[in-house]
Amino acid sequence: MQNPFSNEHMKNYLLFYSAVIVIMVLFYILNASLNDVEPQEKKVFATEKGSTVGEGNATAAEDADENSNRDRFKMLDKAY
């Protein structure tokens, strides 16, 4: 059996490893240049209880439903 750690085998291992790295880098460059990513608009979440974000006004039925959901669930004081 041949020694797998001889200079000839080590050279082949290093060439194979470098070829894999070069192929990965080329795929990354091609992916980044050909696939244009569209910017997403940021979503704004209301943190105050009384404020609403949006153009439409909420009706009384929607307010009552939202308040009933708020009373049913309570957030924990700590995150575990």
Biopython code that builds the backbone (N, CA, C, O; Angstrom):
import numpy as np
from Bio.PDB.StructureBuilder import StructureBuilder

atoms = [
    (1, "MET", "N", (0.843, -1.180, 0.000)),
    (1, "MET", "CA", (0.000, 0.000, 0.000)),
    (1, "MET", "C", (0.888, 1.243, 0.000)),
    (1, "MET", "O", (1.932, 1.288, 0.650)),
    (2, "GLN", "N", (0.435, 2.258, -0.756)),
    (2, "GLN", "CA", (1.221, 3.485, -0.844)),
    (2, "GLN", "C", (0.929, 4.392, 0.348)),
    (2, "GLN", "O", (-0.146, 4.337, 0.947)),
    (3, "ASN", "N", (1.890, 5.206, 0.666)),
    (3, "ASN", "CA", (1.743, 6.148, 1.761)),
    (3, "ASN", "C", (0.830, 7.303, 1.314)),
    (3, "ASN", "O", (1.178, 8.017, 0.373)),
    (4, "PRO", "N", (-0.339, 7.507, 1.972)),
    (4, "PRO", "CA", (-1.242, 8.576, 1.524)),
    (4, "PRO", "C", (-0.737, 9.975, 1.868)),
    (4, "PRO", "O", (-1.300, 10.963, 1.396)),
    (5, "PHE", "N", (0.318, 10.075, 2.683)),
    (5, "PHE", "CA", (0.850, 11.370, 3.073)),
    (5, "PHE", "C", (2.154, 11.698, 2.366)),
    (5, "PHE", "O", (2.925, 12.526, 2.851)),
    (6, "SER", "N", (2.409, 11.077, 1.255)),
    (6, "SER", "CA", (3.614, 11.406, 0.494)),
    (6, "SER", "C", (3.408, 12.738, -0.214)),
    (6, "SER", "O", (2.295, 13.261, -0.272)),
    (7, "ASN", "N", (4.476, 13.267, -0.740)),
    (7, "ASN", "CA", (4.407, 14.586, -1.375)),
    (7, "ASN", "C", (3.482, 14.587, -2.583)),
    (7, "ASN", "O", (2.788, 15.577, -2.818)),
    (8, "GLU", "N", (3.453, 13.511, -3.352)),
    (8, "GLU", "CA", (2.604, 13.463, -4.538)),
    (8, "GLU", "C", (1.120, 13.485, -4.152)),
    (8, "GLU", "O", (0.319, 14.190, -4.765)),
    (9, "HIS", "N", (0.771, 12.711, -3.136)),
    (9, "HIS", "CA", (-0.622, 12.671, -2.715)),
    (9, "HIS", "C", (-1.039, 13.981, -2.051)),
    (9, "HIS", "O", (-2.163, 14.441, -2.248)),
    (10, "MET", "N", (-0.156, 14.579, -1.274)),
    (10, "MET", "CA", (-0.478, 15.843, -0.618)),
    (10, "MET", "C", (-0.721, 16.933, -1.663)),
    (10, "MET", "O", (-1.614, 17.766, -1.506)),
    (11, "LYS", "N", (0.086, 16.920, -2.734)),
    (11, "LYS", "CA", (-0.088, 17.898, -3.791)),
    (11, "LYS", "C", (-1.467, 17.724, -4.445)),
    (11, "LYS", "O", (-2.148, 18.709, -4.732)),
    (12, "ASN", "N", (-1.869, 16.486, -4.676)),
    (12, "ASN", "CA", (-3.182, 16.234, -5.271)),
    (12, "ASN", "C", (-4.311, 16.676, -4.344)),
    (12, "ASN", "O", (-5.304, 17.238, -4.806)),
    (13, "TYR", "N", (-4.169, 16.425, -3.024)),
    (13, "TYR", "CA", (-5.174, 16.854, -2.058)),
    (13, "TYR", "C", (-5.308, 18.380, -2.059)),
    (13, "TYR", "O", (-6.418, 18.912, -2.065)),
    (14, "LEU", "N", (-4.180, 19.070, -2.054)),
    (14, "LEU", "CA", (-4.207, 20.531, -2.030)),
    (14, "LEU", "C", (-4.785, 21.104, -3.320)),
    (14, "LEU", "O", (-5.521, 22.090, -3.282)),
    (15, "LEU", "N", (-4.461, 20.502, -4.453)),
    (15, "LEU", "CA", (-5.029, 20.964, -5.720)),
    (15, "LEU", "C", (-6.543, 20.752, -5.756)),
    (15, "LEU", "O", (-7.283, 21.622, -6.215)),
    (16, "PHE", "N", (-6.994, 19.612, -5.279)),
    (16, "PHE", "CA", (-8.426, 19.342, -5.241)),
    (16, "PHE", "C", (-9.143, 20.332, -4.315)),
    (16, "PHE", "O", (-10.196, 20.866, -4.664)),
    (17, "TYR", "N", (-8.564, 20.570, -3.136)),
    (17, "TYR", "CA", (-9.155, 21.498, -2.176)),
    (17, "TYR", "C", (-9.218, 22.903, -2.754)),
    (17, "TYR", "O", (-10.240, 23.578, -2.632)),
    (18, "SER", "N", (-8.139, 23.348, -3.379)),
    (18, "SER", "CA", (-8.129, 24.690, -3.961)),
    (18, "SER", "C", (-9.113, 24.790, -5.129)),
    (18, "SER", "O", (-9.731, 25.839, -5.316)),
    (19, "ALA", "N", (-9.271, 23.729, -5.914)),
    (19, "ALA", "CA", (-10.239, 23.751, -7.011)),
    (19, "ALA", "C", (-11.666, 23.870, -6.473)),
    (19, "ALA", "O", (-12.484, 24.591, -7.044)),
    (20, "VAL", "N", (-11.964, 23.176, -5.393)),
    (20, "VAL", "CA", (-13.296, 23.278, -4.790)),
    (20, "VAL", "C", (-13.538, 24.697, -4.278)),
    (20, "VAL", "O", (-14.628, 25.235, -4.470)),
    (21, "ILE", "N", (-12.567, 25.301, -3.642)),
    (21, "ILE", "CA", (-12.701, 26.665, -3.124)),
    (21, "ILE", "C", (-12.894, 27.651, -4.275)),
    (21, "ILE", "O", (-13.726, 28.553, -4.175)),
    (22, "VAL", "N", (-12.151, 27.497, -5.351)),
    (22, "VAL", "CA", (-12.286, 28.396, -6.505)),
    (22, "VAL", "C", (-13.677, 28.273, -7.119)),
    (22, "VAL", "O", (-14.277, 29.281, -7.489)),
    (23, "ILE", "N", (-14.195, 27.056, -7.232)),
    (23, "ILE", "CA", (-15.534, 26.859, -7.787)),
    (23, "ILE", "C", (-16.587, 27.491, -6.887)),
    (23, "ILE", "O", (-17.538, 28.094, -7.386)),
    (24, "MET", "N", (-16.436, 27.366, -5.569)),
    (24, "MET", "CA", (-17.388, 27.969, -4.645)),
    (24, "MET", "C", (-17.374, 29.495, -4.759)),
    (24, "MET", "O", (-18.428, 30.130, -4.743)),
    (25, "VAL", "N", (-16.194, 30.073, -4.872)),
    (25, "VAL", "CA", (-16.080, 31.527, -5.002)),
    (25, "VAL", "C", (-16.700, 31.995, -6.321)),
    (25, "VAL", "O", (-17.378, 33.022, -6.352)),
    (26, "LEU", "N", (-16.477, 31.259, -7.399)),
    (26, "LEU", "CA", (-17.065, 31.630, -8.683)),
    (26, "LEU", "C", (-18.589, 31.567, -8.630)),
    (26, "LEU", "O", (-19.260, 32.462, -9.145)),
    (27, "PHE", "N", (-19.140, 30.531, -8.020)),
    (27, "PHE", "CA", (-20.591, 30.445, -7.893)),
    (27, "PHE", "C", (-21.145, 31.594, -7.046)),
    (27, "PHE", "O", (-22.212, 32.127, -7.350)),
    (28, "TYR", "N", (-20.434, 31.973, -5.999)),
    (28, "TYR", "CA", (-20.884, 33.077, -5.168)),
    (28, "TYR", "C", (-20.882, 34.386, -5.963)),
    (28, "TYR", "O", (-21.836, 35.161, -5.887)),
    (29, "ILE", "N", (-19.824, 34.629, -6.716)),
    (29, "ILE", "CA", (-19.724, 35.858, -7.509)),
    (29, "ILE", "C", (-20.821, 35.896, -8.571)),
    (29, "ILE", "O", (-21.461, 36.929, -8.769)),
    (30, "LEU", "N", (-21.037, 34.775, -9.253)),
    (30, "LEU", "CA", (-22.087, 34.728, -10.266)),
    (30, "LEU", "C", (-23.466, 34.924, -9.652)),
    (30, "LEU", "O", (-24.306, 35.622, -10.221)),
    (31, "ASN", "N", (-23.701, 34.321, -8.509)),
    (31, "ASN", "CA", (-24.993, 34.456, -7.846)),
    (31, "ASN", "C", (-25.231, 35.894, -7.404)),
    (31, "ASN", "O", (-26.336, 36.419, -7.543)),
    (32, "ALA", "N", (-24.200, 36.519, -6.877)),
    (32, "ALA", "CA", (-24.353, 37.889, -6.390)),
    (32, "ALA", "C", (-24.524, 38.870, -7.547)),
    (32, "ALA", "O", (-25.219, 39.875, -7.401)),
    (33, "SER", "N", (-23.911, 38.600, -8.673)),
    (33, "SER", "CA", (-23.986, 39.557, -9.775)),
    (33, "SER", "C", (-25.230, 39.359, -10.637)),
    (33, "SER", "O", (-25.749, 40.335, -11.179)),
    (34, "LEU", "N", (-25.723, 38.136, -10.783)),
    (34, "LEU", "CA", (-26.847, 37.878, -11.678)),
    (34, "LEU", "C", (-28.201, 38.014, -10.995)),
    (34, "LEU", "O", (-29.180, 38.357, -11.657)),
    (35, "ASN", "N", (-28.289, 37.759, -9.708)),
    (35, "ASN", "CA", (-29.558, 37.835, -8.986)),
    (35, "ASN", "C", (-29.646, 39.169, -8.274)),
    (35, "ASN", "O", (-29.013, 39.382, -7.240)),
    (36, "ASP", "N", (-30.443, 40.069, -8.844)),
    (36, "ASP", "CA", (-30.640, 41.363, -8.204)),
    (36, "ASP", "C", (-31.685, 41.217, -7.111)),
    (36, "ASP", "O", (-32.776, 40.698, -7.346)),
    (37, "VAL", "N", (-31.350, 41.672, -5.934)),
    (37, "VAL", "CA", (-32.257, 41.587, -4.799)),
    (37, "VAL", "C", (-32.969, 42.921, -4.672)),
    (37, "VAL", "O", (-32.336, 43.971, -4.563)),
    (38, "GLU", "N", (-34.300, 42.865, -4.688)),
    (38, "GLU", "CA", (-35.076, 44.083, -4.561)),
    (38, "GLU", "C", (-35.158, 44.478, -3.094)),
    (38, "GLU", "O", (-35.390, 43.627, -2.236)),
    (39, "PRO", "N", (-34.972, 45.757, -2.799)),
    (39, "PRO", "CA", (-35.074, 46.174, -1.398)),
    (39, "PRO", "C", (-36.509, 46.063, -0.908)),
    (39, "PRO", "O", (-37.448, 46.408, -1.624)),
    (40, "GLN", "N", (-36.670, 45.583, 0.307)),
    (40, "GLN", "CA", (-37.981, 45.428, 0.922)),
    (40, "GLN", "C", (-38.264, 46.652, 1.779)),
    (40, "GLN", "O", (-37.369, 47.176, 2.442)),
    (41, "GLU", "N", (-39.508, 47.100, 1.763)),
    (41, "GLU", "CA", (-39.862, 48.233, 2.599)),
    (41, "GLU", "C", (-39.970, 47.788, 4.049)),
    (41, "GLU", "O", (-40.430, 46.686, 4.348)),
    (42, "LYS", "N", (-39.540, 48.660, 4.930)),
    (42, "LYS", "CA", (-39.558, 48.330, 6.349)),
    (42, "LYS", "C", (-40.981, 48.401, 6.873)),
    (42, "LYS", "O", (-41.751, 49.291, 6.511)),
    (43, "LYS", "N", (-41.316, 47.448, 7.731)),
    (43, "LYS", "CA", (-42.628, 47.436, 8.350)),
    (43, "LYS", "C", (-42.544, 48.149, 9.687)),
    (43, "LYS", "O", (-41.588, 47.971, 10.442)),
    (44, "VAL", "N", (-43.543, 48.947, 9.967)),
    (44, "VAL", "CA", (-43.575, 49.718, 11.201)),
    (44, "VAL", "C", (-44.619, 49.089, 12.108)),
    (44, "VAL", "O", (-45.777, 48.932, 11.722)),
    (45, "PHE", "N", (-44.206, 48.734, 13.304)),
    (45, "PHE", "CA", (-45.103, 48.139, 14.270)),
    (45, "PHE", "C", (-45.387, 49.149, 15.369)),
    (45, "PHE", "O", (-44.477, 49.802, 15.878)),
    (46, "ALA", "N", (-46.644, 49.269, 15.725)),
    (46, "ALA", "CA", (-47.036, 50.206, 16.767)),
    (46, "ALA", "C", (-46.721, 49.595, 18.125)),
    (46, "ALA", "O", (-47.137, 48.475, 18.424)),
    (47, "THR", "N", (-45.984, 50.336, 18.942)),
    (47, "THR", "CA", (-45.641, 49.840, 20.274)),
    (47, "THR", "C", (-46.535, 50.438, 21.347)),
    (47, "THR", "O", (-46.615, 49.910, 22.456)),
    (48, "GLU", "N", (-47.207, 51.537, 21.023)),
    (48, "GLU", "CA", (-48.118, 52.144, 21.981)),
    (48, "GLU", "C", (-49.496, 51.515, 21.830)),
    (48, "GLU", "O", (-49.897, 51.141, 20.728)),
    (49, "LYS", "N", (-50.211, 51.401, 22.929)),
    (49, "LYS", "CA", (-51.518, 50.741, 22.902)),
    (49, "LYS", "C", (-52.556, 51.564, 22.145)),
    (49, "LYS", "O", (-53.400, 51.000, 21.449)),
    (50, "GLY", "N", (-52.508, 52.869, 22.270)),
    (50, "GLY", "CA", (-53.541, 53.710, 21.685)),
    (50, "GLY", "C", (-53.274, 54.080, 20.238)),
    (50, "GLY", "O", (-54.200, 54.502, 19.545)),
    (51, "SER", "N", (-52.056, 53.940, 19.758)),
    (51, "SER", "CA", (-51.750, 54.404, 18.416)),
    (51, "SER", "C", (-52.030, 53.324, 17.382)),
    (51, "SER", "O", (-51.887, 52.130, 17.646)),
    (52, "THR", "N", (-52.431, 53.770, 16.208)),
    (52, "THR", "CA", (-52.635, 52.865, 15.085)),
    (52, "THR", "C", (-51.798, 53.370, 13.930)),
    (52, "THR", "O", (-51.678, 54.577, 13.718)),
    (53, "VAL", "N", (-51.220, 52.444, 13.184)),
    (53, "VAL", "CA", (-50.401, 52.795, 12.033)),
    (53, "VAL", "C", (-51.156, 52.366, 10.797)),
    (53, "VAL", "O", (-51.577, 51.214, 10.695)),
    (54, "GLY", "N", (-51.331, 53.267, 9.865)),
    (54, "GLY", "CA", (-52.023, 52.928, 8.632)),
    (54, "GLY", "C", (-52.899, 54.075, 8.182)),
    (54, "GLY", "O", (-53.060, 55.071, 8.888)),
    (55, "GLU", "N", (-53.464, 53.921, 6.992)),
    (55, "GLU", "CA", (-54.272, 54.993, 6.441)),
    (55, "GLU", "C", (-55.729, 54.876, 6.874)),
    (55, "GLU", "O", (-56.388, 55.893, 7.090)),
    (56, "GLY", "N", (-56.244, 53.653, 7.004)),
    (56, "GLY", "CA", (-57.662, 53.467, 7.319)),
    (56, "GLY", "C", (-57.941, 53.635, 8.788)),
    (56, "GLY", "O", (-57.084, 53.389, 9.636)),
    (57, "ASN", "N", (-59.154, 54.060, 9.076)),
    (57, "ASN", "CA", (-59.583, 54.192, 10.465)),
    (57, "ASN", "C", (-60.261, 52.896, 10.899)),
    (57, "ASN", "O", (-60.998, 52.287, 10.123)),
    (58, "ALA", "N", (-60.017, 52.480, 12.123)),
    (58, "ALA", "CA", (-60.604, 51.247, 12.637)),
    (58, "ALA", "C", (-62.041, 51.523, 13.083)),
    (58, "ALA", "O", (-62.353, 52.604, 13.582)),
    (59, "THR", "N", (-62.890, 50.547, 12.896)),
    (59, "THR", "CA", (-64.276, 50.681, 13.331)),
    (59, "THR", "C", (-64.399, 50.231, 14.776)),
    (59, "THR", "O", (-63.445, 49.706, 15.350)),
    (60, "ALA", "N", (-65.562, 50.432, 15.361)),
    (60, "ALA", "CA", (-65.786, 50.078, 16.760)),
    (60, "ALA", "C", (-65.732, 48.564, 16.951)),
    (60, "ALA", "O", (-65.256, 48.090, 17.983)),
    (61, "ALA", "N", (-66.211, 47.802, 15.973)),
    (61, "ALA", "CA", (-66.189, 46.340, 16.089)),
    (61, "ALA", "C", (-64.751, 45.821, 16.065)),
    (61, "ALA", "O", (-64.413, 44.890, 16.797)),
    (62, "GLU", "N", (-63.909, 46.420, 15.228)),
    (62, "GLU", "CA", (-62.508, 45.996, 15.182)),
    (62, "GLU", "C", (-61.789, 46.355, 16.472)),
    (62, "GLU", "O", (-60.956, 45.589, 16.956)),
    (63, "ASP", "N", (-62.115, 47.537, 17.040)),
    (63, "ASP", "CA", (-61.501, 47.937, 18.313)),
    (63, "ASP", "C", (-61.899, 46.992, 19.436)),
    (63, "ASP", "O", (-61.060, 46.618, 20.256)),
    (64, "ALA", "N", (-63.169, 46.600, 19.486)),
    (64, "ALA", "CA", (-63.639, 45.695, 20.530)),
    (64, "ALA", "C", (-62.976, 44.329, 20.394)),
    (64, "ALA", "O", (-62.596, 43.720, 21.394)),
    (65, "ASP", "N", (-62.836, 43.847, 19.163)),
    (65, "ASP", "CA", (-62.188, 42.553, 18.936)),
    (65, "ASP", "C", (-60.721, 42.609, 19.328)),
    (65, "ASP", "O", (-60.197, 41.663, 19.916)),
    (66, "GLU", "N", (-60.052, 43.714, 19.005)),
    (66, "GLU", "CA", (-58.644, 43.855, 19.344)),
    (66, "GLU", "C", (-58.448, 43.927, 20.858)),
    (66, "GLU", "O", (-57.505, 43.346, 21.395)),
    (67, "ASN", "N", (-59.338, 44.640, 21.542)),
    (67, "ASN", "CA", (-59.234, 44.742, 22.996)),
    (67, "ASN", "C", (-59.501, 43.408, 23.671)),
    (67, "ASN", "O", (-58.869, 43.097, 24.681)),
    (68, "SER", "N", (-60.424, 42.608, 23.139)),
    (68, "SER", "CA", (-60.701, 41.310, 23.752)),
    (68, "SER", "C", (-59.505, 40.374, 23.580)),
    (68, "SER", "O", (-59.202, 39.587, 24.477)),
    (69, "ASN", "N", (-58.820, 40.455, 22.429)),
    (69, "ASN", "CA", (-57.619, 39.636, 22.232)),
    (69, "ASN", "C", (-56.499, 40.081, 23.160)),
    (69, "ASN", "O", (-55.726, 39.252, 23.640)),
    (70, "ARG", "N", (-56.406, 41.370, 23.415)),
    (70, "ARG", "CA", (-55.357, 41.886, 24.271)),
    (70, "ARG", "C", (-55.577, 41.432, 25.717)),
    (70, "ARG", "O", (-54.616, 41.202, 26.451)),
    (71, "ASP", "N", (-56.843, 41.304, 26.123)),
    (71, "ASP", "CA", (-57.130, 40.881, 27.486)),
    (71, "ASP", "C", (-56.903, 39.384, 27.679)),
    (71, "ASP", "O", (-56.587, 38.949, 28.787)),
    (72, "ARG", "N", (-57.057, 38.598, 26.630)),
    (72, "ARG", "CA", (-56.912, 37.145, 26.765)),
    (72, "ARG", "C", (-55.461, 36.724, 26.949)),
    (72, "ARG", "O", (-55.190, 35.769, 27.678)),
    (73, "PHE", "N", (-54.533, 37.406, 26.313)),
    (73, "PHE", "CA", (-53.132, 37.001, 26.345)),
    (73, "PHE", "C", (-52.327, 38.003, 27.142)),
    (73, "PHE", "O", (-52.516, 39.214, 27.029)),
    (74, "LYS", "N", (-51.413, 37.467, 27.962)),
    (74, "LYS", "CA", (-50.556, 38.338, 28.769)),
    (74, "LYS", "C", (-49.117, 37.969, 28.449)),
    (74, "LYS", "O", (-48.760, 36.791, 28.428)),
    (75, "MET", "N", (-48.300, 38.969, 28.203)),
    (75, "MET", "CA", (-46.887, 38.741, 27.914)),
    (75, "MET", "C", (-46.148, 38.400, 29.206)),
    (75, "MET", "O", (-46.498, 38.884, 30.283)),
    (76, "LEU", "N", (-45.130, 37.565, 29.082)),
    (76, "LEU", "CA", (-44.312, 37.222, 30.241)),
    (76, "LEU", "C", (-43.408, 38.379, 30.621)),
    (76, "LEU", "O", (-43.029, 39.186, 29.772)),
    (77, "ASP", "N", (-43.061, 38.461, 31.907)),
    (77, "ASP", "CA", (-42.171, 39.508, 32.368)),
    (77, "ASP", "C", (-40.748, 39.288, 31.891)),
    (77, "ASP", "O", (-40.028, 40.243, 31.598)),
    (78, "LYS", "N", (-40.343, 38.020, 31.814)),
    (78, "LYS", "CA", (-38.975, 37.681, 31.389)),
    (78, "LYS", "C", (-39.038, 36.753, 30.192)),
    (78, "LYS", "O", (-40.008, 36.018, 30.007)),
    (79, "ALA", "N", (-37.995, 36.798, 29.387)),
    (79, "ALA", "CA", (-37.880, 35.852, 28.268)),
    (79, "ALA", "C", (-36.928, 34.746, 28.705)),
    (79, "ALA", "O", (-35.805, 35.018, 29.131)),
    (80, "TYR", "N", (-37.370, 33.522, 28.602)),
    (80, "TYR", "CA", (-36.540, 32.405, 29.044)),
    (80, "TYR", "C", (-35.873, 31.738, 27.885)),
    (80, "TYR", "O", (-35.132, 30.773, 28.071)),
]
sb = StructureBuilder()
sb.init_structure("model")
sb.init_model(0)
sb.init_chain("A")
sb.init_seg("    ")
for serial, (resi, resn, name, xyz) in enumerate(atoms, 1):
    if name == "N":
        sb.init_residue(resn, " ", resi, " ")
    sb.init_atom(name, np.array(xyz, "f"), 0.0, 1.0, " ", f" {name:<3s}", serial, name[0])
structure = sb.get_structure()
